[in-house]
Amino acid sequence: MKFTIAIDGPAAAGKGTISRAVAEHFNMAYLDTGLLYRVVGAKVLAGETPVDAAKTIHPGELQGAYLRSSEVAQAASRAAVLPDVRMALIEFQRDFARREGGAVLDGRDIGTVICPQADVKLFITATPGIRAMRRLKELDRQRSDLSYSKVLNDVIDRDKRDRERKLAPLIAAEDAITIDTSSLNASVAISHVIEIIQKRMDL
Protein backbone atom coordinates (compact mmCIF):
# COMPACT_ATOMS: atom_id res chain seq x y z
CA MET A 1 0.00 0.00 0.00
CA LYS A 2 1.21 3.47 -0.88
CA PHE A 3 -0.54 6.22 1.07
CA THR A 4 0.99 9.66 1.56
CA ILE A 5 0.05 12.01 4.39
CA ALA A 6 1.29 15.60 4.07
CA ILE A 7 1.31 17.68 7.24
CA ASP A 8 2.39 21.32 6.94
CA GLY A 9 2.48 24.29 9.26
CA PRO A 10 4.66 26.87 10.99
CA ALA A 11 7.21 26.17 13.72
CA ALA A 12 5.94 24.87 17.08
CA ALA A 13 2.34 24.48 15.92
CA GLY A 14 2.41 20.80 16.90
CA LYS A 15 2.83 19.22 13.49
CA GLY A 16 5.86 17.17 14.55
CA THR A 17 4.13 15.70 17.59
CA ILE A 18 1.03 14.96 15.55
CA SER A 19 2.97 13.51 12.62
CA ARG A 20 4.99 11.12 14.79
CA ALA A 21 1.83 9.92 16.53
CA VAL A 22 0.03 9.44 13.21
CA ALA A 23 2.93 7.46 11.74
CA GLU A 24 3.03 5.23 14.80
CA HIS A 25 -0.74 4.72 14.83
CA PHE A 26 -0.89 3.69 11.18
CA ASN A 27 2.51 1.97 11.22
CA MET A 28 3.87 4.21 8.49
CA ALA A 29 7.33 5.66 7.86
CA TYR A 30 7.85 9.21 9.14
CA LEU A 31 10.03 12.03 7.84
CA ASP A 32 10.44 15.38 9.57
CA THR A 33 11.52 17.28 6.46
CA GLY A 34 12.51 20.26 8.57
CA LEU A 35 15.42 18.16 9.82
CA LEU A 36 16.80 18.08 6.27
CA TYR A 37 17.07 21.85 6.34
CA ARG A 38 18.39 21.81 9.90
CA VAL A 39 21.18 19.48 8.82
CA VAL A 40 21.96 21.88 6.00
CA GLY A 41 21.89 24.77 8.46
CA ALA A 42 24.23 22.96 10.86
CA LYS A 43 26.64 22.20 8.02
CA VAL A 44 26.58 25.83 6.93
CA LEU A 45 27.41 26.93 10.47
CA ALA A 46 30.33 24.49 10.29
CA GLY A 47 31.63 26.14 7.13
CA GLU A 48 30.02 24.32 4.19
CA THR A 49 28.13 26.07 1.41
CA PRO A 50 24.33 25.56 1.55
CA VAL A 51 24.15 23.76 -1.81
CA ASP A 52 27.05 21.41 -1.07
CA ALA A 53 25.49 20.63 2.30
CA ALA A 54 22.14 19.79 0.67
CA LYS A 55 23.67 17.62 -2.05
CA THR A 56 25.61 15.46 0.41
CA ILE A 57 22.91 14.88 3.02
CA HIS A 58 22.21 11.31 4.12
CA PRO A 59 19.62 9.73 6.48
CA GLY A 60 22.15 9.08 9.24
CA GLU A 61 22.54 12.82 9.78
CA LEU A 62 18.90 13.36 10.71
CA GLN A 63 19.43 12.77 14.42
CA GLY A 64 21.03 14.67 17.25
CA ALA A 65 19.84 17.17 19.84
CA TYR A 66 22.10 19.84 18.31
CA LEU A 67 19.69 20.07 15.37
CA ARG A 68 17.05 21.53 17.72
CA SER A 69 19.08 24.57 18.75
CA SER A 70 17.83 28.07 17.96
CA GLU A 71 21.00 28.87 15.98
CA VAL A 72 20.57 25.84 13.73
CA ALA A 73 16.87 26.63 13.27
CA GLN A 74 17.66 30.14 12.08
CA ALA A 75 20.43 28.89 9.77
CA ALA A 76 18.01 26.29 8.39
CA SER A 77 15.38 28.95 7.69
CA ARG A 78 17.93 31.09 5.83
CA ALA A 79 19.09 28.11 3.77
CA ALA A 80 15.50 27.11 2.97
CA VAL A 81 14.92 30.25 0.90
CA LEU A 82 17.65 29.23 -1.55
CA PRO A 83 16.19 27.59 -4.71
CA ASP A 84 19.21 25.34 -5.30
CA VAL A 85 19.01 23.98 -1.75
CA ARG A 86 15.32 23.18 -2.08
CA MET A 87 15.81 21.51 -5.47
CA ALA A 88 18.61 19.34 -4.08
CA LEU A 89 16.29 18.00 -1.37
CA ILE A 90 13.08 17.50 -3.37
CA GLU A 91 13.82 14.02 -4.73
CA PHE A 92 14.94 12.76 -1.31
CA GLN A 93 11.53 13.73 0.04
CA ARG A 94 9.50 12.45 -2.90
CA ASP A 95 11.26 9.08 -2.85
CA PHE A 96 10.43 8.79 0.85
CA ALA A 97 6.78 9.67 0.22
CA ARG A 98 6.39 6.93 -2.38
CA ARG A 99 7.60 4.10 -0.18
CA GLU A 100 5.52 0.97 0.27
CA GLY A 101 3.50 0.84 3.48
CA GLY A 102 2.66 4.53 3.52
CA ALA A 103 4.51 7.63 4.64
CA VAL A 104 3.91 10.68 6.80
CA LEU A 105 5.89 13.81 5.94
CA ASP A 106 5.77 17.05 7.86
CA GLY A 107 7.17 20.36 6.75
CA ARG A 108 6.13 23.62 5.17
CA ASP A 109 5.61 22.77 1.50
CA ILE A 110 4.70 19.07 1.50
CA GLY A 111 1.11 19.47 0.33
CA THR A 112 1.90 22.30 -2.10
CA VAL A 113 5.24 21.35 -3.68
CA ILE A 114 6.70 18.03 -2.54
CA CYS A 115 3.56 15.87 -2.60
CA PRO A 116 0.73 17.83 -4.25
CA GLN A 117 -1.03 14.51 -4.92
CA ALA A 118 -0.87 13.38 -1.28
CA ASP A 119 -3.84 11.29 -0.14
CA VAL A 120 -4.36 13.49 2.93
CA LYS A 121 -3.20 17.09 3.38
CA LEU A 122 -3.30 18.85 6.73
CA PHE A 123 -2.18 22.32 7.79
CA ILE A 124 -1.46 22.59 11.51
CA THR A 125 -1.27 26.09 12.96
CA ALA A 126 -1.47 28.07 16.22
CA THR A 127 -1.07 31.68 17.28
CA PRO A 128 2.50 33.06 17.40
CA GLY A 129 2.23 33.60 21.15
CA ILE A 130 1.23 30.01 21.86
CA ARG A 131 3.93 28.69 19.54
CA ALA A 132 6.56 30.85 21.24
CA MET A 133 5.56 29.47 24.64
CA ARG A 134 5.85 25.91 23.34
CA ARG A 135 9.21 26.56 21.73
CA LEU A 136 10.53 28.23 24.90
CA LYS A 137 9.64 25.15 26.94
CA GLU A 138 11.44 22.97 24.40
CA LEU A 139 14.54 25.16 24.31
CA ASP A 140 14.64 25.61 28.10
CA ARG A 141 15.95 22.05 28.32
CA GLN A 142 19.03 23.16 26.40
CA ARG A 143 19.48 26.81 27.38
CA SER A 144 18.50 29.01 30.30
CA ASP A 145 19.37 32.38 28.73
CA LEU A 146 16.35 32.64 26.45
CA SER A 147 13.41 34.94 27.11
CA TYR A 148 9.84 34.68 25.87
CA SER A 149 10.21 37.94 23.92
CA LYS A 150 13.35 36.65 22.17
CA VAL A 151 11.68 33.37 21.20
CA LEU A 152 8.52 35.18 20.06
CA ASN A 153 10.56 37.50 17.85
CA ASP A 154 12.37 34.48 16.38
CA VAL A 155 9.03 32.80 15.65
CA ILE A 156 7.64 35.92 13.98
CA ASP A 157 10.82 36.49 11.95
CA ARG A 158 10.87 32.88 10.79
CA ASP A 159 7.19 32.98 9.85
CA LYS A 160 7.85 36.09 7.75
CA ARG A 161 10.77 34.46 5.91
CA ASP A 162 8.85 31.25 5.33
CA ARG A 163 5.71 32.99 4.05
CA GLU A 164 7.44 35.57 1.88
CA ARG A 165 10.03 33.41 0.12
CA LYS A 166 9.38 33.20 -3.61
CA LEU A 167 9.97 29.46 -3.86
CA ALA A 168 7.62 27.15 -1.93
CA PRO A 169 6.28 29.67 0.60
CA LEU A 170 4.54 28.51 3.75
CA ILE A 171 0.87 28.34 2.76
CA ALA A 172 -1.88 25.80 3.17
CA ALA A 173 -2.69 23.75 0.08
CA GLU A 174 -6.10 24.64 -1.33
CA ASP A 175 -7.44 21.20 -0.44
CA ALA A 176 -5.74 20.94 2.96
CA ILE A 177 -7.69 20.63 6.19
CA THR A 178 -6.56 23.37 8.59
CA ILE A 179 -6.40 22.62 12.31
CA ASP A 180 -5.65 25.33 14.88
CA THR A 181 -4.05 23.75 17.93
CA SER A 182 -3.89 26.94 20.02
CA SER A 183 -6.49 25.65 22.46
CA LEU A 184 -5.96 21.91 21.94
CA ASN A 185 -3.72 19.64 23.97
CA ALA A 186 -1.63 17.09 22.10
CA SER A 187 -3.86 14.08 22.72
CA VAL A 188 -7.00 15.85 21.50
CA ALA A 189 -5.26 17.16 18.38
CA ILE A 190 -3.79 13.73 17.60
CA SER A 191 -7.14 11.97 18.01
CA HIS A 192 -8.81 14.50 15.73
CA VAL A 193 -6.17 14.07 13.02
CA ILE A 194 -6.25 10.27 13.22
CA GLU A 195 -10.03 10.36 12.80
CA ILE A 196 -9.72 12.55 9.70
CA ILE A 197 -7.12 10.25 8.14
CA GLN A 198 -9.03 7.07 8.97
CA LYS A 199 -12.13 8.41 7.26
CA ARG A 200 -10.08 9.20 4.15
CA MET A 201 -8.53 5.72 4.17
CA ASP A 202 -11.97 4.11 4.45
CA LEU A 203 -13.29 5.82 1.32
C-alpha positions in Angstrom: 0.0 0.0 0.0 1.2 3.5 -0.9 -0.5 6.2 1.1 1.0 9.7 1.6 0.1 12.0 4.4 1.3 15.6 4.1 1.3 17.7 7.2 2.4 21.3 6.9 2.5 24.3 9.3 4.7 26.9 11.0 7.2 26.2 13.7 5.9 24.9 17.1 2.3 24.5 15.9 2.4 20.8 16.9 2.8 19.2 13.5 5.9 17.2 14.6 4.1 15.7 17.6 1.0 15.0 15.5 3.0 13.5 12.6 5.0 11.1 14.8 1.8 9.9 16.5 0.0 9.4 13.2 2.9 7.5 11.7 3.0 5.2 14.8 -0.7 4.7 14.8 -0.9 3.7 11.2 2.5 2.0 11.2 3.9 4.2 8.5 7.3 5.7 7.9 7.8 9.2 9.1 10.0 12.0 7.8 10.4 15.4 9.6 11.5 17.3 6.5 12.5 20.3 8.6 15.4 18.2 9.8 16.8 18.1 6.3 17.1 21.9 6.3 18.4 21.8 9.9 21.2 19.5 8.8 22.0 21.9 6.0 21.9 24.8 8.5 24.2 23.0 10.9 26.6 22.2 8.0 26.6 25.8 6.9 27.4 26.9 10.5 30.3 24.5 10.3 31.6 26.1 7.1 30.0 24.3 4.2 28.1 26.1 1.4 24.3 25.6 1.5 24.2 23.8 -1.8 27.0 21.4 -1.1 25.5 20.6 2.3 22.1 19.8 0.7 23.7 17.6 -2.1 25.6 15.5 0.4 22.9 14.9 3.0 22.2 11.3 4.1 19.6 9.7 6.5 22.2 9.1 9.2 22.5 12.8 9.8 18.9 13.4 10.7 19.4 12.8 14.4 21.0 14.7 17.2 19.8 17.2 19.8 22.1 19.8 18.3 19.7 20.1 15.4 17.0 21.5 17.7 19.1 24.6 18.8 17.8 28.1 18.0 21.0 28.9 16.0 20.6 25.8 13.7 16.9 26.6 13.3 17.7 30.1 12.1 20.4 28.9 9.8 18.0 26.3 8.4 15.4 28.9 7.7 17.9 31.1 5.8 19.1 28.1 3.8 15.5 27.1 3.0 14.9 30.2 0.9 17.7 29.2 -1.6 16.2 27.6 -4.7 19.2 25.3 -5.3 19.0 24.0 -1.8 15.3 23.2 -2.1 15.8 21.5 -5.5 18.6 19.3 -4.1 16.3 18.0 -1.4 13.1 17.5 -3.4 13.8 14.0 -4.7 14.9 12.8 -1.3 11.5 13.7 0.0 9.5 12.4 -2.9 11.3 9.1 -2.8 10.4 8.8 0.8 6.8 9.7 0.2 6.4 6.9 -2.4 7.6 4.1 -0.2 5.5 1.0 0.3 3.5 0.8 3.5 2.7 4.5 3.5 4.5 7.6 4.6 3.9 10.7 6.8 5.9 13.8 5.9 5.8 17.1 7.9 7.2 20.4 6.8 6.1 23.6 5.2 5.6 22.8 1.5 4.7 19.1 1.5 1.1 19.5 0.3 1.9 22.3 -2.1 5.2 21.3 -3.7 6.7 18.0 -2.5 3.6 15.9 -2.6 0.7 17.8 -4.2 -1.0 14.5 -4.9 -0.9 13.4 -1.3 -3.8 11.3 -0.1 -4.4 13.5 2.9 -3.2 17.1 3.4 -3.3 18.8 6.7 -2.2 22.3 7.8 -1.5 22.6 11.5 -1.3 26.1 13.0 -1.5 28.1 16.2 -1.1 31.7 17.3 2.5 33.1 17.4 2.2 33.6 21.2 1.2 30.0 21.9 3.9 28.7 19.5 6.6 30.9 21.2 5.6 29.5 24.6 5.9 25.9 23.3 9.2 26.6 21.7 10.5 28.2 24.9 9.6 25.2 26.9 11.4 23.0 24.4 14.5 25.2 24.3 14.6 25.6 28.1 15.9 22.1 28.3 19.0 23.2 26.4 19.5 26.8 27.4 18.5 29.0 30.3 19.4 32.4 28.7 16.4 32.6 26.4 13.4 34.9 27.1 9.8 34.7 25.9 10.2 37.9 23.9 13.4 36.7 22.2 11.7 33.4 21.2 8.5 35.2 20.1 10.6 37.5 17.9 12.4 34.5 16.4 9.0 32.8 15.6 7.6 35.9 14.0 10.8 36.5 11.9 10.9 32.9 10.8 7.2 33.0 9.8 7.9 36.1 7.7 10.8 34.5 5.9 8.8 31.3 5.3 5.7 33.0 4.1 7.4 35.6 1.9 10.0 33.4 0.1 9.4 33.2 -3.6 10.0 29.5 -3.9 7.6 27.2 -1.9 6.3 29.7 0.6 4.5 28.5 3.7 0.9 28.3 2.8 -1.9 25.8 3.2 -2.7 23.7 0.1 -6.1 24.6 -1.3 -7.4 21.2 -0.4 -5.7 20.9 3.0 -7.7 20.6 6.2 -6.6 23.4 8.6 -6.4 22.6 12.3 -5.7 25.3 14.9 -4.0 23.7 17.9 -3.9 26.9 20.0 -6.5 25.7 22.5 -6.0 21.9 21.9 -3.7 19.6 24.0 -1.6 17.1 22.1 -3.9 14.1 22.7 -7.0 15.9 21.5 -5.3 17.2 18.4 -3.8 13.7 17.6 -7.1 12.0 18.0 -8.8 14.5 15.7 -6.2 14.1 13.0 -6.3 10.3 13.2 -10.0 10.4 12.8 -9.7 12.6 9.7 -7.1 10.3 8.1 -9.0 7.1 9.0 -12.1 8.4 7.3 -10.1 9.2 4.2 -8.5 5.7 4.2 -12.0 4.1 4.4 -13.3 5.8 1.3 
